[in-house]
């Protein structure tokens, strides 16, 4: 009997702890003090590849939200692409990438989350830029184009 109460109490604490965690999309204000700043440790600067010039776009059917960074040249490979395309269609249109990389996202570790965007596939094209694909469900491969990042000086390899 005491074990059942202990397990029930632990489950309630876990559930209320997860539910009370606040999500924020905005970074903290520049003037605010953080625990790292108070302790005197150095802060790590943001990666140099972070871009802020993107525009939000929906796919033709309206099911996929994506972003496009930069503007592709009129006759470039990336000018033929649209958010929401599958990876096989993209590779038939513009060819295979010069380099690629895959990684999991933080949603992979969320308990009881069975949605998509738990994995990402990034394709790098020389003198074009980078394409990022996401998966539609937790158990599928990343196959939906969600980010087009144009960089005409791209080396075509992961940095």
DRENMI-671451 format. One record per atom (N, C-alpha, C, CB): atom name; z, y, x. Coordinates in pm, whole numbers, plus 50000, padded with zeros to 5 digits. Glycine has a CB too. Layout:
BEGIN
@atomo->CA pz->Z py->Y px->X
...
***
This chain:
BEGIN
@atomo->N pz->50000 py->49880 px->50081
@atomo->CA pz->50000 py->50000 px->50000
@atomo->C pz->50000 py->50127 px->50086
@atomo->CB pz->50121 py->49999 px->49907
@atomo->N pz->50086 py->50134 px->50192
@atomo->CA pz->50085 py->50255 px->50275
@atomo->C pz->49951 py->50273 px->50347
@atomo->CB pz->50199 py->50249 px->50378
@atomo->N pz->49883 py->50162 px->50383
@atomo->CA pz->49753 py->50173 px->50450
@atomo->C pz->49649 py->50233 px->50357
@atomo->CB pz->49706 py->50035 px->50498
@atomo->N pz->49652 py->50195 px->50230
@atomo->CA pz->49556 py->50251 px->50134
@atomo->C pz->49576 py->50401 px->50118
@atomo->CB pz->49570 py->50181 px->49998
@atomo->N pz->49701 py->50445 px->50113
@atomo->CA pz->49729 py->50588 px->50101
@atomo->C pz->49685 py->50662 px->50227
@atomo->CB pz->49878 py->50612 px->50075
@atomo->N pz->49707 py->50603 px->50341
@atomo->CA pz->49668 py->50666 px->50467
@atomo->C pz->49517 py->50680 px->50475
@atomo->CB pz->49722 py->50586 px->50586
@atomo->N pz->49443 py->50577 px->50438
@atomo->CA pz->49297 py->50581 px->50440
@atomo->C pz->49245 py->50684 px->50339
@atomo->CB pz->49237 py->50441 px->50410
@atomo->N pz->49305 py->50686 px->50220
@atomo->CA pz->49263 py->50783 px->50118
@atomo->C pz->49289 py->50926 px->50166
@atomo->CB pz->49338 py->50758 px->49986
@atomo->N pz->49403 py->50950 px->50226
@atomo->CA pz->49435 py->51084 px->50276
@atomo->C pz->49339 py->51125 px->50387
@atomo->CB pz->49580 py->51090 px->50325
@atomo->N pz->49307 py->51033 px->50477
@atomo->CA pz->49214 py->51063 px->50586
@atomo->C pz->49076 py->51097 px->50531
@atomo->CB pz->49204 py->50944 px->50684
@atomo->N pz->49031 py->51024 px->50430
@atomo->CA pz->48900 py->51052 px->50369
@atomo->C pz->48898 py->51189 px->50304
@atomo->CB pz->48865 py->50944 px->50265
@atomo->N pz->49004 py->51225 px->50233
@atomo->CA pz->49010 py->51357 px->50170
@atomo->C pz->49009 py->51469 px->50273
@atomo->CB pz->49135 py->51368 px->50082
@atomo->N pz->49085 py->51452 px->50381
@atomo->CA pz->49087 py->51554 px->50487
@atomo->C pz->48948 py->51569 px->50546
@atomo->CB pz->49189 py->51517 px->50597
@atomo->N pz->48881 py->51459 px->50571
@atomo->CA pz->48745 py->51461 px->50627
@atomo->C pz->48648 py->51532 px->50533
@atomo->CB pz->48697 py->51318 px->50655
@atomo->N pz->48652 py->51498 px->50405
@atomo->CA pz->48561 py->51559 px->50308
@atomo->C pz->48587 py->51708 px->50292
@atomo->CB pz->48574 py->51491 px->50174
@atomo->N pz->48712 py->51750 px->50280
@atomo->CA pz->48742 py->51891 px->50265
@atomo->C pz->48712 py->51968 px->50393
@atomo->CB pz->48888 py->51910 px->50226
@atomo->N pz->48730 py->51907 px->50507
@atomo->CA pz->48697 py->51971 px->50634
@atomo->C pz->48550 py->51998 px->50646
@atomo->CB pz->48744 py->51887 px->50750
@atomo->N pz->48466 py->51901 px->50606
@atomo->CA pz->48321 py->51919 px->50611
@atomo->C pz->48273 py->52022 px->50510
@atomo->CB pz->48250 py->51786 px->50587
@atomo->N pz->48334 py->52023 px->50392
@atomo->CA pz->48292 py->52113 px->50285
@atomo->C pz->48332 py->52257 px->50314
@atomo->CB pz->48350 py->52068 px->50152
@atomo->N pz->48439 py->52277 px->50389
@atomo->CA pz->48486 py->52413 px->50412
@atomo->C pz->48419 py->52480 px->50531
@atomo->CB pz->48635 py->52413 px->50433
@atomo->N pz->48340 py->52407 px->50606
@atomo->CA pz->48273 py->52466 px->50722
@atomo->C pz->48164 py->52562 px->50674
@atomo->CB pz->48212 py->52355 px->50814
@atomo->N pz->48167 py->52685 px->50725
@atomo->CA pz->48072 py->52787 px->50683
@atomo->C pz->47948 py->52780 px->50769
@atomo->CB pz->48135 py->52927 px->50689
@atomo->N pz->47834 py->52801 px->50707
@atomo->CA pz->47707 py->52806 px->50779
@atomo->C pz->47661 py->52950 px->50784
@atomo->CB pz->47600 py->52715 px->50713
@atomo->N pz->47621 py->52996 px->50903
@atomo->CA pz->47568 py->53130 px->50917
@atomo->C pz->47438 py->53123 px->50993
@atomo->CB pz->47669 py->53223 px->50989
@atomo->N pz->47340 py->53200 px->50950
@atomo->CA pz->47211 py->53206 px->51017
@atomo->C pz->47206 py->53320 px->51116
@atomo->CB pz->47100 py->53220 px->50915
@atomo->N pz->47292 py->53420 px->51097
@atomo->CA pz->47288 py->53538 px->51183
@atomo->C pz->47379 py->53517 px->51304
@atomo->CB pz->47330 py->53665 px->51105
@atomo->N pz->47337 py->53567 px->51421
@atomo->CA pz->47425 py->53558 px->51538
@atomo->C pz->47542 py->53653 px->51523
@atomo->CB pz->47347 py->53589 px->51667
@atomo->N pz->47651 py->53631 px->51597
@atomo->CA pz->47765 py->53721 px->51585
@atomo->C pz->47728 py->53860 px->51636
@atomo->CB pz->47887 py->53666 px->51662
@atomo->N pz->47794 py->53963 px->51584
@atomo->CA pz->47764 py->54099 px->51629
@atomo->C pz->47784 py->54113 px->51779
@atomo->CB pz->47851 py->54201 px->51554
@atomo->N pz->47708 py->54203 px->51841
@atomo->CA pz->47713 py->54219 px->51986
@atomo->C pz->47850 py->54266 px->52034
@atomo->CB pz->47607 py->54317 px->52032
@atomo->N pz->47919 py->54344 px->51955
@atomo->CA pz->48047 py->54398 px->51996
@atomo->C pz->48163 py->54304 px->51974
@atomo->CB pz->48073 py->54524 px->51923
@atomo->N pz->48143 py->54193 px->51907
@atomo->CA pz->48254 py->54103 px->51877
@atomo->C pz->48294 py->54027 px->52002
@atomo->CB pz->48217 py->54006 px->51765
@atomo->N pz->48422 py->53997 px->52010
@atomo->CA pz->48469 py->53922 px->52125
@atomo->C pz->48473 py->53775 px->52090
@atomo->CB pz->48609 py->53971 px->52171
@atomo->N pz->48428 py->53693 px->52182
@atomo->CA pz->48429 py->53549 px->52162
@atomo->C pz->48534 py->53488 px->52252
@atomo->CB pz->48289 py->53487 px->52190
@atomo->N pz->48574 py->53363 px->52229
@atomo->CA pz->48672 py->53299 px->52315
@atomo->C pz->48623 py->53293 px->52461
@atomo->CB pz->48703 py->53158 px->52264
@atomo->N pz->48494 py->53278 px->52482
@atomo->CA pz->48443 py->53274 px->52618
@atomo->C pz->48457 py->53410 px->52685
@atomo->CB pz->48296 py->53231 px->52619
@atomo->N pz->48429 py->53517 px->52612
@atomo->CA pz->48439 py->53651 px->52670
@atomo->C pz->48585 py->53683 px->52702
@atomo->CB pz->48380 py->53756 px->52574
@atomo->N pz->48677 py->53639 px->52618
@atomo->CA pz->48818 py->53667 px->52640
@atomo->C pz->48869 py->53591 px->52763
@atomo->CB pz->48899 py->53630 px->52517
@atomo->N pz->48817 py->53473 px->52790
@atomo->CA pz->48864 py->53395 px->52903
@atomo->C pz->48799 py->53439 px->53033
@atomo->CB pz->48837 py->53248 px->52878
@atomo->N pz->48697 py->53524 px->53027
@atomo->CA pz->48634 py->53574 px->53147
@atomo->C pz->48521 py->53487 px->53197
@atomo->CB pz->48736 py->53590 px->53253
@atomo->N pz->48484 py->53382 px->53127
@atomo->CA pz->48376 py->53296 px->53174
@atomo->C pz->48242 py->53361 px->53144
@atomo->CB pz->48384 py->53157 px->53108
@atomo->N pz->48142 py->53322 px->53220
@atomo->CA pz->48009 py->53379 px->53204
@atomo->C pz->47942 py->53321 px->53080
@atomo->CB pz->47923 py->53352 px->53328
@atomo->N pz->47865 py->53403 px->53013
@atomo->CA pz->47788 py->53355 px->52899
@atomo->C pz->47650 py->53316 px->52946
@atomo->CB pz->47780 py->53463 px->52787
@atomo->N pz->47593 py->53217 px->52882
@atomo->CA pz->47462 py->53168 px->52919
@atomo->C pz->47358 py->53247 px->52841
@atomo->CB pz->47449 py->53016 px->52892
@atomo->N pz->47259 py->53307 px->52910
@atomo->CA pz->47156 py->53382 px->52837
@atomo->C pz->47067 py->53289 px->52756
@atomo->CB pz->47072 py->53464 px->52935
@atomo->N pz->47004 py->53345 px->52655
@atomo->CA pz->46913 py->53268 px->52571
@atomo->C pz->46793 py->53225 px->52653
@atomo->CB pz->46868 py->53351 px->52448
@atomo->N pz->46733 py->53109 px->52619
@atomo->CA pz->46617 py->53065 px->52694
@atomo->C pz->46503 py->53166 px->52686
@atomo->CB pz->46571 py->52930 px->52643
@atomo->N pz->46425 py->53174 px->52792
@atomo->CA pz->46316 py->53272 px->52798
@atomo->C pz->46204 py->53240 px->52701
@atomo->CB pz->46260 py->53279 px->52938
@atomo->N pz->46198 py->53115 px->52652
@atomo->CA pz->46089 py->53076 px->52564
@atomo->C pz->46115 py->53110 px->52417
@atomo->CB pz->46062 py->52929 px->52577
@atomo->N pz->46234 py->53161 px->52385
@atomo->CA pz->46265 py->53195 px->52246
@atomo->C pz->46181 py->53315 px->52203
@atomo->CB pz->46417 py->53225 px->52228
@atomo->N pz->46107 py->53299 px->52094
@atomo->CA pz->46020 py->53406 px->52045
@atomo->C pz->46069 py->53455 px->51911
@atomo->CB pz->45874 py->53359 px->52034
@atomo->N pz->46050 py->53584 px->51888
@atomo->CA pz->46096 py->53643 px->51762
@atomo->C pz->45982 py->53705 px->51684
@atomo->CB pz->46203 py->53747 px->51790
@atomo->N pz->45859 py->53689 px->51730
@atomo->CA pz->45745 py->53754 px->51664
@atomo->C pz->45678 py->53664 px->51561
@atomo->CB pz->45643 py->53797 px->51767
@atomo->N pz->45748 py->53564 px->51511
@atomo->CA pz->45689 py->53469 px->51417
@atomo->C pz->45686 py->53519 px->51275
@atomo->CB pz->45763 py->53340 px->51422
@atomo->N pz->45595 py->53462 px->51199
@atomo->CA pz->45589 py->53495 px->51057
@atomo->C pz->45599 py->53365 px->50977
@atomo->CB pz->45457 py->53573 px->51022
@atomo->N pz->45675 py->53370 px->50870
@atomo->CA pz->45695 py->53253 px->50784
@atomo->C pz->45571 py->53228 px->50702
@atomo->CB pz->45818 py->53273 px->50692
@atomo->N pz->45531 py->53101 px->50691
@atomo->CA pz->45409 py->53063 px->50620
@atomo->C pz->45438 py->52936 px->50540
@atomo->CB pz->45289 py->53041 px->50718
@atomo->N pz->45372 py->52921 px->50426
@atomo->CA pz->45380 py->52797 px->50348
@atomo->C pz->45249 py->52722 px->50361
@atomo->CB pz->45413 py->52826 px->50198
@atomo->N pz->45256 py->52590 px->50346
@atomo->CA pz->45134 py->52510 px->50349
@atomo->C pz->45051 py->52538 px->50224
@atomo->CB pz->45168 py->52359 px->50361
@atomo->N pz->44927 py->52490 px->50224
@atomo->CA pz->44839 py->52513 px->50108
@atomo->C pz->44899 py->52461 px->49979
@atomo->CB pz->44704 py->52448 px->50131
@atomo->N pz->44962 py->52343 px->49985
@atomo->CA pz->45019 py->52284 px->49865
@atomo->C pz->45159 py->52340 px->49834
@atomo->CB pz->45026 py->52133 px->49879
@atomo->N pz->45216 py->52421 px->49924
@atomo->CA pz->45345 py->52484 px->49900
@atomo->C pz->45465 py->52398 px->49929
@atomo->CB pz->45351 py->52528 px->49762
@atomo->N pz->45446 py->52279 px->49982
@atomo->CA pz->45558 py->52188 px->50006
@atomo->C pz->45623 py->52206 px->50143
@atomo->CB pz->45512 py->52047 px->49991
@atomo->N pz->45551 py->52263 px->50237
@atomo->CA pz->45602 py->52274 px->50374
@atomo->C pz->45617 py->52421 px->50413
@atomo->CB pz->45509 py->52201 px->50473
@atomo->N pz->45736 py->52457 px->50462
@atomo->CA pz->45760 py->52590 px->50517
@atomo->C pz->45740 py->52582 px->50667
@atomo->CB pz->45903 py->52644 px->50482
@atomo->N pz->45673 py->52680 px->50724
@atomo->CA pz->45650 py->52681 px->50868
@atomo->C pz->45648 py->52820 px->50924
@atomo->CB pz->45522 py->52611 px->50900
@atomo->N pz->45618 py->52829 px->51054
@atomo->CA pz->45610 py->52957 px->51122
@atomo->C pz->45490 py->52958 px->51215
@atomo->CB pz->45740 py->52985 px->51201
@atomo->N pz->45432 py->53076 px->51229
@atomo->CA pz->45324 py->53095 px->51324
@atomo->C pz->45364 py->53210 px->51415
@atomo->CB pz->45187 py->53125 px->51252
@atomo->N pz->45365 py->53182 px->51546
@atomo->CA pz->45398 py->53282 px->51647
@atomo->C pz->45270 py->53323 px->51716
@atomo->CB pz->45502 py->53228 px->51751
@atomo->N pz->45240 py->53452 px->51717
@atomo->CA pz->45119 py->53502 px->51778
@atomo->C pz->45000 py->53488 px->51684
@atomo->CB pz->45091 py->53430 px->51908
@atomo->N pz->44883 py->53531 px->51730
@atomo->CA pz->44761 py->53522 px->51652
@atomo->C pz->44656 py->53449 px->51734
@atomo->CB pz->44710 py->53664 px->51610
@atomo->N pz->44606 py->53336 px->51684
@atomo->CA pz->44504 py->53264 px->51760
@atomo->C pz->44372 py->53341 px->51762
@atomo->CB pz->44483 py->53123 px->51701
@atomo->N pz->44299 py->53329 px->51872
@atomo->CA pz->44167 py->53393 px->51882
@atomo->C pz->44074 py->53331 px->51778
@atomo->CB pz->44107 py->53377 px->52025
@atomo->N pz->43974 py->53404 px->51735
@atomo->CA pz->43886 py->53361 px->51626
@atomo->C pz->43820 py->53225 px->51652
@atomo->CB pz->43780 py->53465 px->51603
@atomo->N pz->43777 py->53198 px->51773
@atomo->CA pz->43707 py->53073 px->51802
@atomo->C pz->43793 py->52971 px->51876
@atomo->CB pz->43583 py->53102 px->51884
@atomo->N pz->43925 py->52994 px->51880
@atomo->CA pz->44013 py->52901 px->51952
@atomo->C pz->44040 py->52776 px->51868
@atomo->CB pz->44146 py->52970 px->51987
@atomo->N pz->44095 py->52675 px->51934
@atomo->CA pz->44129 py->52550 px->51865
@atomo->C pz->44235 py->52576 px->51757
@atomo->CB pz->44180 py->52445 px->51966
@atomo->N pz->44336 py->52657 px->51789
@atomo->CA pz->44447 py->52680 px->51697
@atomo->C pz->44404 py->52759 px->51573
@atomo->CB pz->44559 py->52754 px->51768
@atomo->N pz->44289 py->52827 px->51576
@atomo->CA pz->44243 py->52903 px->51460
@atomo->C pz->44208 py->52811 px->51343
@atomo->CB pz->44122 py->52989 px->51497
@atomo->N pz->44180 py->52684 px->51372
@atomo->CA pz->44142 py->52588 px->51266
@atomo->C pz->44263 py->52518 px->51203
@atomo->CB pz->44048 py->52483 px->51323
@atomo->N pz->44382 py->52544 px->51253
@atomo->CA pz->44500 py->52472 px->51208
@atomo->C pz->44572 py->52544 px->51095
@atomo->CB pz->44595 py->52449 px->51323
@atomo->N pz->44643 py->52467 px->51015
@atomo->CA pz->44724 py->52520 px->50906
@atomo->C pz->44857 py->52447 px->50902
@atomo->CB pz->44651 py->52506 px->50770
@atomo->N pz->44962 py->52517 px->50864
@atomo->CA pz->45094 py->52457 px->50849
@atomo->C pz->45084 py->52346 px->50744
@atomo->CB pz->45201 py->52565 px->50808
@atomo->N pz->45150 py->52234 px->50771
@atomo->CA pz->45150 py->52122 px->50677
@atomo->C pz->45050 py->52013 px->50711
@atomo->CB pz->45123 py->52172 px->50540
@atomo->N pz->44960 py->52038 px->50807
@atomo->CA pz->44862 py->51934 px->50845
@atomo->C pz->44933 py->51817 px->50913
@atomo->CB pz->44753 py->51993 px->50939
@atomo->N pz->44876 py->51699 px->50903
@atomo->CA pz->44933 py->51584 px->50970
@atomo->C pz->44888 py->51582 px->51116
@atomo->CB pz->44894 py->51453 px->50899
@atomo->N pz->44962 py->51511 px->51197
@atomo->CA pz->44932 py->51505 px->51340
@atomo->C pz->44797 py->51439 px->51366
@atomo->CB pz->45041 py->51429 px->51414
@atomo->N pz->44761 py->51339 px->51289
@atomo->CA pz->44633 py->51271 px->51310
@atomo->C pz->44516 py->51364 px->51277
@atomo->CB pz->44624 py->51144 px->51225
@atomo->N pz->44529 py->51443 px->51172
@atomo->CA pz->44424 py->51538 px->51135
@atomo->C pz->44408 py->51644 px->51244
@atomo->CB pz->44455 py->51604 px->50999
@atomo->N pz->44521 py->51696 px->51293
@atomo->CA pz->44517 py->51798 px->51398
@atomo->C pz->44450 py->51743 px->51523
@atomo->CB pz->44659 py->51847 px->51431
@atomo->N pz->44485 py->51621 px->51563
@atomo->CA pz->44427 py->51564 px->51685
@atomo->C pz->44279 py->51532 px->51668
@atomo->CB pz->44502 py->51438 px->51724
@atomo->N pz->44235 py->51503 px->51546
@atomo->CA pz->44091 py->51484 px->51522
@atomo->C pz->44017 py->51617 px->51531
@atomo->CB pz->44066 py->51420 px->51384
@atomo->N pz->44082 py->51726 px->51486
@atomo->CA pz->44020 py->51859 px->51490
@atomo->C pz->44012 py->51917 px->51631
@atomo->CB pz->44096 py->51953 px->51400
@atomo->N pz->44123 py->51913 px->51704
@atomo->CA pz->44127 py->51985 px->51831
@atomo->C pz->44151 py->51896 px->51953
@atomo->CB pz->44235 py->52088 px->51825
@atomo->N pz->44168 py->51767 px->51934
@atomo->CA pz->44188 py->51676 px->52047
@atomo->C pz->44335 py->51649 px->52075
@atomo->CB pz->44122 py->51732 px->52170
@atomo->N pz->44358 py->51556 px->52165
@atomo->CA pz->44495 py->51519 px->52200
@atomo->C pz->44555 py->51626 px->52291
@atomo->CB pz->44500 py->51379 px->52270
@atomo->N pz->44687 py->51641 px->52289
@atomo->CA pz->44749 py->51744 px->52372
@atomo->C pz->44749 py->51709 px->52521
@atomo->CB pz->44892 py->51768 px->52326
@atomo->N pz->44766 py->51810 px->52604
@atomo->CA pz->44775 py->51789 px->52748
@atomo->C pz->44910 py->51728 px->52786
@atomo->CB pz->44755 py->51922 px->52823
@atomo->N pz->45014 py->51758 px->52710
@atomo->CA pz->45147 py->51704 px->52732
@atomo->C pz->45221 py->51704 px->52599
@atomo->CB pz->45225 py->51786 px->52841
@atomo->N pz->45325 py->51624 px->52588
@atomo->CA pz->45403 py->51620 px->52464
@atomo->C pz->45548 py->51585 px->52495
@atomo->CB pz->45343 py->51519 px->52365
@atomo->N pz->45634 py->51608 px->52397
@atomo->CA pz->45776 py->51579 px->52410
@atomo->C pz->45833 py->51554 px->52271
@atomo->CB pz->45852 py->51696 px->52482
@atomo->N pz->45933 py->51468 px->52263
@atomo->CA pz->46002 py->51444 px->52136
@atomo->C pz->46152 py->51463 px->52157
@atomo->CB pz->45972 py->51302 px->52081
@atomo->N pz->46220 py->51502 px->52050
@atomo->CA pz->46365 py->51512 px->52055
@atomo->C pz->46420 py->51507 px->51913
@atomo->CB pz->46410 py->51642 px->52126
@atomo->N pz->46549 py->51476 px->51902
@atomo->CA pz->46614 py->51475 px->51771
@atomo->C pz->46679 py->51611 px->51748
@atomo->CB pz->46719 py->51360 px->51761
@atomo->N pz->46703 py->51643 px->51623
@atomo->CA pz->46767 py->51769 px->51588
@atomo->C pz->46913 py->51742 px->51549
@atomo->CB pz->46691 py->51841 px->51473
@atomo->N pz->46987 py->51847 px->51527
@atomo->CA pz->47127 py->51833 px->51488
@atomo->C pz->47147 py->51766 px->51354
@atomo->CB pz->47192 py->51966 px->51487
@atomo->N pz->47047 py->51772 px->51269
@atomo->CA pz->47059 py->51708 px->51138
@atomo->C pz->47069 py->51557 px->51149
@atomo->CB pz->46940 py->51745 px->51049
@atomo->N pz->47027 py->51501 px->51260
@atomo->CA pz->47035 py->51357 px->51282
@atomo->C pz->47181 py->51310 px->51275
@atomo->CB pz->46973 py->51319 px->51419
@atomo->N pz->47274 py->51397 px->51310
@atomo->CA pz->47415 py->51360 px->51318
@atomo->C pz->47495 py->51399 px->51195
@atomo->CB pz->47476 py->51421 px->51438
@atomo->N pz->47431 py->51457 px->51094
@atomo->CA pz->47501 py->51496 px->50973
@atomo->C pz->47528 py->51373 px->50887
@atomo->CB pz->47420 py->51602 px->50895
@atomo->N pz->47655 py->51345 px->50855
@atomo->CA pz->47685 py->51227 px->50774
@atomo->C pz->47623 py->51238 px->50634
@atomo->CB pz->47836 py->51208 px->50763
@atomo->N pz->47571 py->51131 px->50586
@atomo->CA pz->47515 py->51120 px->50452
@atomo->C pz->47397 py->51213 px->50428
@atomo->CB pz->47621 py->51148 px->50350
@atomo->N pz->47328 py->51254 px->50535
@atomo->CA pz->47206 py->51334 px->50520
@atomo->C pz->47088 py->51241 px->50536
@atomo->CB pz->47201 py->51452 px->50625
@atomo->N pz->47006 py->51231 px->50432
@atomo->CA pz->46892 py->51139 px->50435
@atomo->C pz->46760 py->51213 px->50425
@atomo->CB pz->46903 py->51038 px->50323
@atomo->N pz->46762 py->51344 px->50440
@atomo->CA pz->46640 py->51424 px->50434
@atomo->C pz->46563 py->51420 px->50565
@atomo->CB pz->46673 py->51567 px->50399
@atomo->N pz->46466 py->51510 px->50574
@atomo->CA pz->46380 py->51514 px->50692
@atomo->C pz->46430 py->51611 px->50798
@atomo->CB pz->46241 py->51551 px->50652
@atomo->N pz->46340 py->51644 px->50889
@atomo->CA pz->46366 py->51734 px->51002
@atomo->C pz->46478 py->51684 px->51090
@atomo->CB pz->46398 py->51872 px->50951
@atomo->N pz->46483 py->51554 px->51113
@atomo->CA pz->46581 py->51498 px->51206
@atomo->C pz->46518 py->51472 px->51342
@atomo->CB pz->46641 py->51369 px->51150
@atomo->N pz->46386 py->51480 px->51350
@atomo->CA pz->46314 py->51458 px->51476
@atomo->C pz->46205 py->51564 px->51489
@atomo->CB pz->46253 py->51314 px->51482
@atomo->N pz->46172 py->51598 px->51611
@atomo->CA pz->46062 py->51692 px->51637
@atomo->C pz->45969 py->51633 px->51743
@atomo->CB pz->46117 py->51830 px->51682
@atomo->N pz->45842 py->51660 px->51729
@atomo->CA pz->45740 py->51624 px->51827
@atomo->C pz->45671 py->51753 px->51866
@atomo->CB pz->45638 py->51517 px->51771
@atomo->N pz->45667 py->51783 px->51996
@atomo->CA pz->45604 py->51905 px->52043
@atomo->C pz->45482 py->51868 px->52125
@atomo->CB pz->45702 py->51991 px->52126
@atomo->N pz->45368 py->51929 px->52092
@atomo->CA pz->45242 py->51905 px->52162
@atomo->C pz->45204 py->52032 px->52236
@atomo->CB pz->45129 py->51861 px->52063
@atomo->N pz->45170 py->52019 px->52365
@atomo->CA pz->45137 py->52134 px->52450
@atomo->C pz->44989 py->52131 px->52484
@atomo->CB pz->45223 py->52134 px->52578
@atomo->N pz->44920 py->52241 px->52460
@atomo->CA pz->44777 py->52254 px->52487
@atomo->C pz->44754 py->52366 px->52588
@atomo->CB pz->44698 py->52282 px->52355
@atomo->N pz->44680 py->52336 px->52693
@atomo->CA pz->44652 py->52435 px->52797
@atomo->C pz->44568 py->52549 px->52739
@atomo->CB pz->44580 py->52369 px->52917
@atomo->N pz->44605 py->52671 px->52772
@atomo->CA pz->44537 py->52794 px->52728
@atomo->C pz->44533 py->52811 px->52576
@atomo->CB pz->44396 py->52795 px->52781
@atomo->N pz->44616 py->52738 px->52504
@atomo->CA pz->44624 py->52751 px->52358
@atomo->C pz->44767 py->52779 px->52314
@atomo->CB pz->44571 py->52624 px->52289
@atomo->N pz->44860 py->52692 px->52354
@atomo->CA pz->44999 py->52709 px->52314
@atomo->C pz->45066 py->52578 px->52281
@atomo->CB pz->45008 py->52802 px->52195
@atomo->N pz->45155 py->52582 px->52183
@atomo->CA pz->45237 py->52467 px->52148
@atomo->C pz->45237 py->52445 px->51997
@atomo->CB pz->45381 py->52486 px->52200
@atomo->N pz->45235 py->52318 px->51957
@atomo->CA pz->45246 py->52280 px->51816
@atomo->C pz->45374 py->52197 px->51800
@atomo->CB pz->45120 py->52200 px->51768
@atomo->N pz->45447 py->52220 px->51692
@atomo->CA pz->45569 py->52145 px->51666
@atomo->C pz->45556 py->52075 px->51531
@atomo->CB pz->45693 py->52237 px->51668
@atomo->N pz->45584 py->51945 px->51532
@atomo->CA pz->45578 py->51862 px->51412
@atomo->C pz->45719 py->51816 px->51376
@atomo->CB pz->45483 py->51741 px->51433
@atomo->N pz->45743 py->51794 px->51247
@atomo->CA pz->45871 py->51746 px->51199
@atomo->C pz->45849 py->51626 px->51108
@atomo->CB pz->45949 py->51858 px->51125
@atomo->N pz->45955 py->51547 px->51088
@atomo->CA pz->45942 py->51433 px->50997
@atomo->C pz->45983 py->51471 px->50855
@atomo->CB pz->46028 py->51317 px->51047
@atomo->N pz->45925 py->51401 px->50759
@atomo->CA pz->45951 py->51429 px->50618
@atomo->C pz->46075 py->51361 px->50565
@atomo->CB pz->45835 py->51389 px->50536
@atomo->N pz->46114 py->51249 px->50625
@atomo->CA pz->46236 py->51180 px->50587
@atomo->C pz->46303 py->51128 px->50713
@atomo->CB pz->46207 py->51064 px->50487
@atomo->N pz->46427 py->51092 px->50700
@atomo->CA pz->46504 py->51047 px->50815
@atomo->C pz->46441 py->50926 px->50886
@atomo->CB pz->46645 py->51012 px->50772
@atomo->N pz->46369 py->50846 px->50813
@atomo->CA pz->46318 py->50720 px->50867
@atomo->C pz->46170 py->50723 px->50901
@atomo->CB pz->46343 py->50610 px->50770
@atomo->N pz->46109 py->50842 px->50902
@atomo->CA pz->45967 py->50851 px->50935
@atomo->C pz->45948 py->50923 px->51068
@atomo->CB pz->45890 py->50924 px->50823
@atomo->N pz->45830 py->50910 px->51123
@atomo->CA pz->45797 py->50977 px->51248
@atomo->C pz->45762 py->51124 px->51221
@atomo->CB pz->45679 py->50905 px->51320
@atomo->N pz->45784 py->51212 px->51319
@atomo->CA pz->45747 py->51353 px->51301
@atomo->C pz->45596 py->51368 px->51295
@atomo->CB pz->45803 py->51439 px->51414
@atomo->N pz->45544 py->51400 px->51177
@atomo->CA pz->45400 py->51399 px->51155
@atomo->C pz->45349 py->51521 px->51079
@atomo->CB pz->45361 py->51275 px->51080
@atomo->N pz->45435 py->51617 px->51047
@atomo->CA pz->45394 py->51733 px->50970
@atomo->C pz->45404 py->51858 px->51056
@atomo->CB pz->45481 py->51749 px->50843
@atomo->N pz->45294 py->51932 px->51069
@atomo->CA pz->45291 py->52053 px->51150
@atomo->C pz->45375 py->52162 px->51085
@atomo->CB pz->45145 py->52101 px->51171
@atomo->N pz->45476 py->52212 px->51159
@atomo->CA pz->45564 py->52315 px->51104
@atomo->C pz->45565 py->52444 px->51186
@atomo->CB pz->45704 py->52262 px->51094
@atomo->N pz->45527 py->52437 px->51315
@atomo->CA pz->45526 py->52558 px->51398
@atomo->C pz->45400 py->52562 px->51483
@atomo->CB pz->45652 py->52564 px->51488
@atomo->N pz->45330 py->52674 px->51478
@atomo->CA pz->45216 py->52700 px->51566
@atomo->C pz->45257 py->52816 px->51655
@atomo->CB pz->45083 py->52731 px->51485
@atomo->N pz->45262 py->52792 px->51785
@atomo->CA pz->45303 py->52894 px->51880
@atomo->C pz->45187 py->52921 px->51975
@atomo->CB pz->45430 py->52851 px->51958
@atomo->N pz->45121 py->53036 px->51956
@atomo->CA pz->45002 py->53070 px->52034
@atomo->C pz->45043 py->53136 px->52165
@atomo->CB pz->44908 py->53164 px->51954
@atomo->N pz->44990 py->53083 px->52276
@atomo->CA pz->45013 py->53140 px->52409
@atomo->C pz->44888 py->53111 px->52492
@atomo->CB pz->45143 py->53080 px->52477
@atomo->N pz->44803 py->53210 px->52507
@atomo->CA pz->44674 py->53191 px->52575
@atomo->C pz->44689 py->53166 px->52724
@atomo->CB pz->44586 py->53311 px->52553
@atomo->N pz->44809 py->53185 px->52778
@atomo->CA pz->44834 py->53159 px->52919
@atomo->C pz->44915 py->53033 px->52939
@atomo->CB pz->44905 py->53277 px->52983
@atomo->N pz->44924 py->52949 px->52837
@atomo->CA pz->45005 py->52827 px->52844
@atomo->C pz->44952 py->52733 px->52950
@atomo->CB pz->45008 py->52757 px->52709
@atomo->N pz->45043 py->52668 px->53020
@atomo->CA pz->45005 py->52574 px->53125
@atomo->C pz->44968 py->52437 px->53070
@atomo->CB pz->45118 py->52559 px->53225
@atomo->N pz->45005 py->52410 px->52946
@atomo->CA pz->44973 py->52281 px->52886
@atomo->C pz->45074 py->52173 px->52918
@atomo->CB pz->44839 py->52237 px->52930
@atomo->N pz->45189 py->52211 px->52974
@atomo->CA pz->45294 py->52114 px->53005
@atomo->C pz->45428 py->52168 px->52954
@atomo->CB pz->45301 py->52086 px->53159
@atomo->N pz->45522 py->52076 px->52936
@atomo->CA pz->45656 py->52116 px->52892
@atomo->C pz->45724 py->52191 px->53005
@atomo->CB pz->45740 py->51992 px->52849
@atomo->N pz->45792 py->52299 px->52972
@atomo->CA pz->45864 py->52376 px->53074
@atomo->C pz->46008 py->52335 px->53079
@atomo->CB pz->45855 py->52525 px->53048
***
